[in-house]
């Protein structure tokens, strides 16, 4: 873990994410880069962009944060000013800088909004070339990562999050709790889920990581998973988002969105390859 980007727009949600990112980078010894994006667009033929004064204000605030948090006892902290679509600029910058992780805030919501995380956060999760941690502004924030919950379903893609989960477990000396979520009555799919969970358990053991295994049969993935998270006092959930494209796994796009929206703890979203 060498470079972390954190999206910041000075809202309550992004400040919560920044606080988390500062702690995360300190423990992981990764450079932290704050990113502010001017996302004003052209409307009705007229350019509606923030004034020079607004951009200068953002720069001043970022420089103040750099000054406040820079220390010989922690990794470097810097900032970037970008212009364009937030998710596009975050993704492009992550690719250009070869960032290992993006951290961003999301508001969560009530009623219909529970179905969707903030549009920018969701698009960052969907388009980023690296894993993304989303932090709800109401999430429980602890300076620890003792337990990481890793849900597993019947898809092959579900195991693609093992390397990044293991890396974080090694950095933070975390226990990984593997949660098999069985949603289908077909015996073949049930056996596949259990086989994936066993493979995940063996993977963690092979890297010397403490791991435990839980098995749930459920028709409500989000509720079951979050009940487990609350019951064990977990600090992070590690999910896959690629299943949205395949349509075969249990953690489909809508479930991923709900988990991110409702989770009481930060959520690590991955869609890489083993």
Secondary structure as the mmCIF struct_conf table of DSSP 4:
data_model
#
loop_
_struct_conf.conf_type_id
_struct_conf.id
_struct_conf.beg_label_comp_id
_struct_conf.beg_label_asym_id
_struct_conf.beg_label_seq_id
_struct_conf.end_label_comp_id
_struct_conf.end_label_asym_id
_struct_conf.end_label_seq_id
STRN STRN1 UNK A 3 UNK A 7
BEND BEND1 UNK A 10 UNK A 11
HELX_RH_AL_P HELX_RH_AL_P1 UNK A 12 UNK A 28
TURN_TY1_P TURN_TY1_P1 UNK A 29 UNK A 29
STRN STRN2 UNK A 31 UNK A 38
STRN STRN3 UNK A 42 UNK A 43
TURN_TY1_P TURN_TY1_P2 UNK A 44 UNK A 45
STRN STRN4 UNK A 46 UNK A 47
HELX_RH_AL_P HELX_RH_AL_P2 UNK A 52 UNK A 69
TURN_TY1_P TURN_TY1_P3 UNK A 72 UNK A 73
BEND BEND2 UNK A 74 UNK A 74
STRN STRN5 UNK A 77 UNK A 83
BEND BEND3 UNK A 84 UNK A 84
HELX_RH_AL_P HELX_RH_AL_P3 UNK A 86 UNK A 97
TURN_TY1_P TURN_TY1_P4 UNK A 98 UNK A 98
BEND BEND4 UNK A 100 UNK A 100
STRN STRN6 UNK A 101 UNK A 106
BEND BEND5 UNK A 110 UNK A 110
HELX_RH_3T_P HELX_RH_3T_P1 UNK A 111 UNK A 115
HELX_RH_AL_P HELX_RH_AL_P4 UNK A 119 UNK A 127
BEND BEND6 UNK A 129 UNK A 130
STRN STRN7 UNK A 131 UNK A 136
TURN_TY1_P TURN_TY1_P5 UNK A 137 UNK A 138
BEND BEND7 UNK A 139 UNK A 139
BEND BEND8 UNK A 143 UNK A 143
STRN STRN8 UNK A 147 UNK A 152
BEND BEND9 UNK A 154 UNK A 155
HELX_RH_3T_P HELX_RH_3T_P2 UNK A 156 UNK A 161
HELX_RH_AL_P HELX_RH_AL_P5 UNK A 162 UNK A 172
TURN_TY1_P TURN_TY1_P6 UNK A 173 UNK A 173
STRN STRN9 UNK A 175 UNK A 182
HELX_RH_AL_P HELX_RH_AL_P6 UNK A 187 UNK A 206
TURN_TY1_P TURN_TY1_P7 UNK A 207 UNK A 208
STRN STRN10 UNK A 211 UNK A 217
BEND BEND10 UNK A 219 UNK A 219
HELX_RH_AL_P HELX_RH_AL_P7 UNK A 221 UNK A 232
TURN_TY1_P TURN_TY1_P8 UNK A 233 UNK A 233
BEND BEND11 UNK A 235 UNK A 235
STRN STRN11 UNK A 236 UNK A 240
TURN_TY1_P TURN_TY1_P9 UNK A 242 UNK A 242
HELX_RH_AL_P HELX_RH_AL_P8 UNK A 243 UNK A 246
BEND BEND12 UNK A 249 UNK A 251
HELX_RH_AL_P HELX_RH_AL_P9 UNK A 253 UNK A 262
BEND BEND13 UNK A 264 UNK A 265
STRN STRN12 UNK A 266 UNK A 270
#
